[in-house]
Amino acid sequence: MEAQDGQPVGRVVRFDSLSKVLSAGLRLGFMSGPTPIINAVNLHTTAANLQTSSTSQAIAVAMLDYFTYEGFQKHAEHVSDYYREKRDVFEAAMRRHLDGLAEWSTPISGMFFWFKLKLRPTSGAPEGDSATLIRERAVSRGVLALPGTSFLPNGDASPYVRAAFSLLEADQVDEALRRLALVIREYNGEQ
């Protein structure tokens, strides 16, 4: 990749993960890149967490041996299709219930939607605070999402929310987003 744009080679590090592809709970990744950077990361990893779970590594090797290269490719395509279908169901429900109440871009990978709620401003939160909305209103209505503040290093208020789309059935997604829309309207004083 570096050589293609004429830049010096040796500055790109790539991280990959078997999580979500082989198994959602399999927390096993790998990296490729320049040897000095790989060695530095290995040294840090050794000091920080000793090593990756031997059980996880053994499971991954056994699964990859079982799949073979072609089988793994087919499996990865199947998983990708599964998440794409789940994403499309979630986004269709977002369009039905959150149009005008939230802004989002369609994710091209992963299993989460990251979206901005259109909330009334509050003291210290000029774009609104999704944490307050979720904690004080949404959870009691059976709606669980992760407030954007969870992803900010300073913990500031944020109108953003992250919601998983991979686990729920279509009717559950529809009901959750219907409830979220009601909560947003109430919070904004529209009902």
Disulfide bonds with the S-S distance in Angstrom:
none
